[in-house]
Amino acid sequence: MVKIIVLIIYQDAPKVPPSPLSLYGWKSVSDDIAELARQLNAPKIILGGHDWGGAVVYRCALWHPELVTHLFSICTPFQTPTKEFVPMDEVLKKFPQLGYQVHLAGPEVEAAVRTKDDIKHFLNGMYGGRTPNGEVLFNPKSGIVLKNLPNIGKTPLLSDKVTFSRSGRWIPRRPFVDVAIIGNGLLRPRIFA
């Protein structure tokens, strides 16, 4: 039997982040995964992740090679660990497909996505919705194509029952799903929520 654990990791920091900030680091999260496996009596795991979780998968395998027997990463290139900080402009020379991160981190998207309709169009576009002419909202190299925002149609990936709302400073909440396959059964703990 196989047990599948799905960890939902939110990258967005709470309004008052816990101290120290190293709790958000790959090492800390990798240690948390190793501890969870220990508590579940899982001496060996297959670990997978997407986006930020994909980076965690690589680091967990490096810091806990006795634990991770296999891994998979979706949409996350492996980056060799370095002792020095690598600025984003240098990262983009090697991985231009990460340019969207610069755009999402800046003020332009937040300024453009203000109303319930804006949020609805944004989320539909991020999940594959297109304009009537087939244009997309998202470009991995440059970010959000804001001129397309008002014309984005519904994606089949979002339910009609989704409620779009805005409270305080809007930051797109992006859940990062990581799967650890261990033992038998199915568990879905929500950590880092």
N, C-alpha and C positions, 0 to 999 in steps of 0.2 A: 504494500500500500504506500501511497504517497500523500504527504500532507503539504498543502499549498498555503503559504502565509503571504498576504498582500499588505504591504506597508504603504500607507498613504502619507507622503511627505510633502508638506507645504513649504515652499521656498520663501514665501513672504513672511517677513518678520512681524511679530506682534508690535503693538504701539510702544510697549516698553519691553525691549528684548531682554532675555535672561542674561545674566553675567556668569561667566565671561563669554564673549562672543565666540570663543573657540568651540562652544557647544554646537555651533552651526557648521563646523568644519568636517571634512571628509573623514578624518581620523576618529573624531568623536562619534559620528554616525556609524562608521564601520565597527567601532567597539560596541555600540548599542546593538547592532545586528548580531555580532558574535555573542553578546550576553543573552539576547533573546533566544538564539539557537541553544545556548547552554541551558537556559531555564526550561526549554522545551525538550531537553535531552536529545538533541540532534547534533551528533559529533561531526557530521558531514552534510553540506548543503549544495544545491545548485542555485545560483543567485543570478537574477536578471534585473535590468532596470532600463528606464527611459529618461532621456534628457539629463537633468541633474542627477537623477537616480542612477543613470548609466555611468556617470563619473564615480559615484559612490561604489558601484559594483567593482570597477577596476581597482579602486583603492582598498576595498575590503579584501579582495583576493591577494593584493600585495601585502597588507598588514596581517592577514589571517590565512596564510596558504594552507595550513593544516585543516581549515574549516571548509573552504570553497573548493569543491571538486571540479565544477564546471560553471561557466558564466555566459551570459549573453547581454548585449547592450544594444538598445534601439536608439538611433539618431544621436549617438554620442561617440565622437572619435576618441581613441585613446590618446591621452597626453602624458608624455613621459614626466614623472615627478621631477621638479627642479627645486633647488634651494633658494632661488631668486624669484621675485615677483615678475611675471611677464605681463606688460601692459596690453590692453585690449587691441590697440592698433597693431601690435606685433602678432597677436593671436590671429587677427583677421587676415594677415598676409598668408598664413598657413591654412586657415579655415575660413574662407570668405563667406561660407554658408551660415556663419554665426553672426553676420552683420545685423540681423534683426534685433539682437540683444541690445545693441547700442541704441537703436531707434526706440525700443520699448522702455529703456531706462531713462530716456530723455523726456522733456515736458510736452512734446508735440502730440503724442497719442492721448495722453491724459486730458489735454486741452480740447481735443477734438471729440472725445467720447464723454459726453456730459449728461445726456438725457436717457430715459428708458429706451427710446427707439434707437439711439446711438449704441447703447449696450447690446440691445437685441441684434442689431446689424453686425456689430463687432463679433459677438459670440458665434453667430451664424457663419460669418466669414472665416473665423478661425477654425471652424469645423467643416469647411468645404463649401459653404454657400457661395454663389456667384451672382454677378449682375445679369440682367437679361441678355447682355451681349457675351456672356461667358467669361467675363473678367473676374480675377480673384482679388481678395483683400490682402493676402499675405505673400510677401516675397522674402525668402530666407536671407538673401544678401542685403536687402535694403529695408525690410520691415513692413509696416502697414502702408498700403496704397490708399491714403486717406480720401482721395478724390472718388474712390469706388464705394466708400462707406455707406452713403445714403441709398445706394442702389442694390445693396447686397440682399439676395433673396434667402429663403429658408433652406436650411440644410436638412436632409433626412436624419442626421445624427442627433438632433436635439428634439426633445418632446415638445408638443404644443403646451404642455403643462408647466414648462419652465417659467419661473417668475424672474423678471429682470428688475433689479432695484439698485439703488445707489445710496450709500450711507457714508458720510465722511469723505476722506480722500480715497478716490477709487483706484484700486490696483487690481489688475486682472488676477484672480486667484487661480493658480495653475496647480492642480494636484499632481504630484509625481508618484506614480505607482511602481512599486518594486515588488517582485515576487521572489520568495524563497521557498523552494520545494523541499520539504523534509518530512520524514515519518509517514503517517496516514491521516486522512481526513481533510477538512478545509476550515481554516481559521482566517479571520480578516480583522486583525487588530488595527486600530487607528492610532498611530503614534505621530508625534510632531504636529498634531492638528491644532 
